Structures are given as C-alpha cells and as structure tokens.
Amino acid sequence: MMPSMMQRLLQSRGLAQIVALLVILAIDRAVSPQFFDLRMQDGRLFGSLIDVLNRVAPVALLALGMVLVIATRGIDLSVGAVMAIAGAIAASLADAHGLPLALAAALGAGLLCGLWNGFLVAVLGIQPIVATLILMVAGRGVAQLITEGRIVTFTAPDLVWLGNGAVLGVPTPVVVVLGMLVVTGAVVRGSALGLLIEATGGNARASELAGIGTRTMILAVYVWCGLCAALGGVIAAADIMGADANNAGLWLELDAILAVVIGGTSLFGGRFSLVLAMVGALIIQAMNTGILLSGYPPEFNLLVKAAVVLIVLLLQSPRFANAGAVLGRARQ
Amino acid sequence: MTSKALLAATALVAITLSLPATAAELTVGFSQIGSESGWRAAETSVSKSEAAKRKVTLKIADAQQKQENQIKAIRSFIAQGVDAIFLAPVVSSGWDAVLKEAKEAKIPVVLLDRDIDPSGKELYLTAVTSDSVHEGAVAGEWLAKTVAGKACNVVELQGTVGASVATNRKKGFDSVVAKNANLKVVRSQTGDFTRAKGKEVMESFIKAEGGGKNICAVYAHNDDMMVGAIQAMKEAGLKPGKDILTVSIDAVPDIFKAIAAGEANATVELTPNMAGPALDAIMAYKAKGTVPPKWIQTESKLYTAADDPQKIYDSKKGLGY
C-alpha cells in the first residue's frame, strides 16, 4: 500500500517542505563537498551553511511579516521598498546620532509605511495588490531622496555589528530572525490572534459578523509586516556597511511571497504557518547558495531556480499527490 | 489690463535675464536618463561644471529612466531653439523620429555615454562613449603585468546577465586571459553590479576555492561589487589587496578609499566627464564648422596605489557618486 502511504505522508503538513530542504542541502553537498564544513573565524562561525542562514535573514524577516498579511488574504508588494527606506534612514543617521536613534527612526518609518498600507486596505478598502503597489513604486523614490541617489556608507560599529557581528558565534542577523520568529510566534500562537487572523482571511464577512474586528486585524498585520521589512532593511544595510537605495530589497518582495507560498500558506488566505514560511525562505536561499557554489554559468541561475520552485510546489499539490496515487494503483 | 502689462513686463525681464552676455555663448539642452546610479549623478554634476567652465548654458532635463520623457525633453529643446542637444539614451532604439525633427531644425545632437541603433547613425553628430571592451582589457593587462608570468587563478564577478556593459567587460578581460596562459578564470558568477550580491558571491567563491587559498585575484565588472567582495574577504580572514589581488572598473570614490587602505589594488576609470569632449566638439563645430569623428572614445585610465588614491577620493566624493 505504498501509494496511499506516500499520499498521506505528502499531505501531512510541512513534510514536503522539510524533505525539499533536505534534498536541496544534499544537492548543495554534492556540488560543493565542503558545504557542511564549519570553523570559527574572528569569533564567528564560518562556512557555507552559515552563509545560507546569514543570507536568508532579510527574506526571512520579510516572509515573517508577509505570511500574516497573506493569511488575511492580502499581499504586501512594498516590503522591498520599505527595506530600502529603512536602510537609507539607518545609514544616514547612524554615524552622527548613534544606533538607538537610527534604529528607532528606521523601524518607525517601517511602522508608518505599514500603517499607510493598512489604512489603504482596511479603511479605504483598496485591493491589497494595488494599495501596496503605490508604496512599492513611491517607496524606492523616497529612499533615493534620502540617500540622494548615492550609496550612503557608515562606520558606526554597533550598526555594523547588526550585520556582521555574532552572538556566541552565531551571526547577528540569524539571531535577530530567530528572535523575531519567537516573538511573532508567541504573539499569534500564544493567543487567539493567529486564529482571528486566519478567520479574517478565510471569510472576512463571516468573521466580522462573528464579532472579530477584521479592520483592526488587517491594519495590525500590515503594520507588523512594515516593521519586519524595516528590520530586514537595517540588516541588509548593516551587512554592506552602506545603504544602496537603488538595489536594497529590489525584487525581494517576490522572494518573500514565494517563501510564504512554498511554506504552504495559500494566497487565498486562511491557515498559515510561520515556521514553514521560514523553511520556504531557507529553501530559496539554500538553492541560491548552491547555485553560486556549483560554478555553473550565471545564465542558468534563474532557470534552475524556476525548476526547483516548480518541483517543490508540485510536491505540495494535493492533485499531484492524487495523480501519483492513481498512477501507482494503475501499475499494481 | 494691468495684469497683462505686468505679465508682459515680467516676460521681458525674464528674456533679458536669460539672454547670453555675449553672442558667442551657446545654450545646450541635455536629456539625462535620471538618477539610476551614483555614476549617473556624478556625470550630471561634472556636465554642469564642464559647461560652466566653457561659459555654456546647460539645460538639464531628468527623464526618470523613461524614453518618453527624453523624447518630450528633446522636442522642448527643439522648440526653445537650443544650439545643440546632448542625449544620454536610456534605450538604444526608437529615436529616429525625434532625432529627424532635430536634424530638420538644424540642431546637432551628441550622444553621451551610450550609443543608439545603427539606423540612427546619420541623425547625430557624434557619440562620446567609453569602450567597455577596452576597459576589460585594461583591467586584464594590469593583472597580467602585476603577476608577471606567475600562475594566477582569477575569480570574476560579472555584472547583470545580458547587460551589454557586463558582456563587453568580460570580453575585454577574456581577450587578455586568452593571450596569457598563466591567467585562468576559475569561477565567474553574476553579482548584479551591487555591493550586496558582490559580497554574497565572493563568500561562495572563497568557500568553493579552499577558503580563498586557491584564488590569486578577483576581477569585478564594477567597483561596487568589489567593495562587497573586499568585505567578504576580510570576514574570511583574508587580506584583500595582498592575499588576493583586486582589479575592478568604474573608479567610484569608495574604491579609492579601499586602495588607500591597501585593501584594493587597481581600478579602471569610466570617466563621468562625457560632456567635456562633447562640448569641445560642439564649440568647434559651431565656430569653424569642424565635423568631429562619429565616435569620440573617452580614456579608460588605470588607477593604482601609486596615484595618490586619498587625493582622488577627496576630489571625487563631492561629485554625487
């Protein structure tokens, strides 16, 4: 009875993603034998695996906010631009005013951006894809105005530490992501909030009638998404010790959406998983790092990526699993 | 009535104010692409200072990366009756109609930094551009000279896949590698011309090449990727500029800071001064009717630690890079 067992396994939540991640890591090990090698370098763990965890940080933070937005049946296209704004603000302020003010200003800007998106969606009732498109386009312009179109560099050691430092050998960005994951998880799963968000996404009108403040829910998830994006932007700027308004976070909103979708959260809202969205982000980054290590010509990068994403999504598709089961039965 | 009179008076004052002090002074309209990069901002500010140096009135129209805005700007320059038009074309095709209008109005057009499709060849006076194949070759020759026959494994950080600058800078460098058996490009990946990707790709190169021990030099298609790569090398405990040689292209201020600190070795300049040679060509054309060559190639100058990098950094950082 292999097929039905296969089918049940494939349909058990999260297994497809974890298997996909393990397979990709195994492929990474195959193309690059030193993939799992770890050593300490200047008080920081060093190795390809650490690169994957470190490089995934901005997208993981974006996905953390995005998954809640998508659970309400929304979408936030502006997160890449919000990253650019937050990075620009942090980089411009860090040297003169110190980290606390720079960080507060950058995260404050993220909150404001989220509030703006949430206002357009929840209060004015504009469709999320259109509402957030406005900030996606305008936000990068705002970031360019802040940096005057140049790359603003800084040397403030505490901000640099956010991107390049380590806590007990673990790179700071990884620690920040884990911290945010725990906080977000505690807030949405430690209370009924997660359930209310899922209800809002599942059926907004029914939820409203059931007494859920759907507007407040929607507003809150966009604000949280803006905050996560801003944090991602600060980390991306700290990583290169400069804010590059033209390129920071460019197209990362798509990677974040992809991470959420790979994590099994439907774009039609409802049930969501924070941890699986993180696994989704890791799948994307493990693949990116693997491509870089493989030595294939860069013309293949996007093709390989597309093929892997397709396979991962097919693995999750119930129809595909059913088709597999039918084929298996036919063979018997 | 009074308001009309006032308007007329204001217009008159405006005209008098904008009249050139001497008849020989020229007015040039410059349709700039927009603020796509630091280099572009530097080109705009250098164009202004070069025009001021020659007492030419330069009107700059920022197209915000849109061809339709550039076409509008050119039409408005024609309507204003400028003496010449400078165009930094955002794309290479679709210029024939508007350039024909300029030709009919007898206003010479000079292309800056980028060329257009051959069908428009007759429609402009000259193009002032850098030869990006040559830039790659200059970078390669520096490396060949520096390693002086010793075997050298090179890793390459390419620009955006499909961008003509990236293709050409690779081609130029490869032509030198082909002539020097001791040089070998062991890895080549795209860093999309950005610092963040330059750093990420270099991290992988270092891990894939025995912790960087097998790498003798890095060649990056632009300085920004190299700045990122330098950080990656430092984080891996390597000494960029010593353990691994670096050569990149563009000559943006931050690479001079790295050269001054001994963390980078060489850069090939893509000069932001395209307007200077263009203005000289236009002035000679207007004064004596000298027709310039169809292509004015700017110099691809190589800078190393021997060129007082700190001084160049100080002079460049105010340009808007």
Interface residues (C-beta under 8 A of the other chain):
Chain A: S32 Q34 Q41 D42 R44 F46 G47 S48 D51 R55 Q144 E148 G149 R150 I151 T153 N164 A236 D239 I240 M241 G242 D244 N246 N247 A248 T289 L292 L293 G295 P297 P298 E299 N301
Chain B: S35 E36 S37 G38 R40 A41 Q158 V161 R187 S188 Q189 T190 D192 T194 R195 A196 K199 E200 V201 E203 S204 F205 K207 A208 D224 V227 G228 Q231 E235 A236 G237 D254 G320 Y321
